[in-house]
Amino acid sequence: MSVLDEHEVLVCTFIGRISISKSARIEDHKLVLEEHSRTETLEMDKNRLVKKPGYEILMEQIDKAEFFNQEGKFYLRYTKNGHVQEFQIG
């Protein structure tokens, strides 16, 4: 899988999760998704981007990852091997 394909899959995953959530918000550079009575958090843990509760690894071997809100839109910015990538995800 090329780097571009990995990015496209990642962006589609986040867009899908946001679209089926009852609400989505950014807290402390984490993406918080609420569905019915369940809350999921997508956040950086060590060198991984993970979904909690549980520990679903979404990306590995990253230096930094953060979610942020700009002009009402959600973005993910991450650094991997010294390269910064930024995507609108919602």
N, C-alpha and C positions, 0 to 999 in steps of 0.2 A: 504494500500500500504506500503510495507516495505521500509526501508531507501534505500536499494540497488536499488529497483525499481524506487524510486524518482530520484536517481542519474542518472540511465540509461535514463529515460525520459528526464531529463534536458540536458544531453550530446547529445542525439539524436536531441533535439530541436535546440540546438546551431549549430550542424553540418549541419542540414538541412537549417537553415537560412544562414549560411556562404556559403553553396554550391550553393544557388540560387542567391546570391548577385553578383552584377557586380564587387564590390571590398569590401574588408574588411581590417580594420586596428585597431590598438590599440592606443588610445590617452588618456593620463592621467588615466590609468587603466580602461578605458571604451572601449567597443567594438563598433566600428562604421561600419555600413553596408550601402552600397549604391546600390540601385536598380533603374535603369532608372533615373528619376529625384527626387527620394525620398531617404532621408537619415534617418536611424534609429540608435538609440544609446541604448545600453544595459548597464545599470549602477546601482550603489548602490544609493538608496534614503532612508534615515532613516534606517529602519531595513529590507528593501526589495531590491530585484534585480528586476528592471523594464525595460520595453522597452518604449522609447519615440521616436517620438511624441505620444501623448496620455499618457496612464499610465497603460500598461498591466503588471500586477504583475506576475513575473516568479517564484520567491521564496519569502517566508516571514520568519520572525523571525530569520534572520541571523545577526551575529555580524559584519561581514566584507565580502566584495566580491571585487575581483579585477581580471581583465583580464591582461595577459602579454604575450609577445612574447619571445620565447626561441628557438634559432637555427632555425628560420623561421617557427615555429609552434605556434599556438595560444593555450593558456591555460586559464582555470578559476580556481582560488583558492578562497575558501570561508570558513568562520568559522561559525559554527552553534552549539550552546550549548557547546562551548569550544572545539569542534572537528574540525580540519582543514581537508578539502577535496580538492584535486587538480585533474583536469582532462584535458587531451588534447582534444580540441574541433575543431581543424582545422589545 
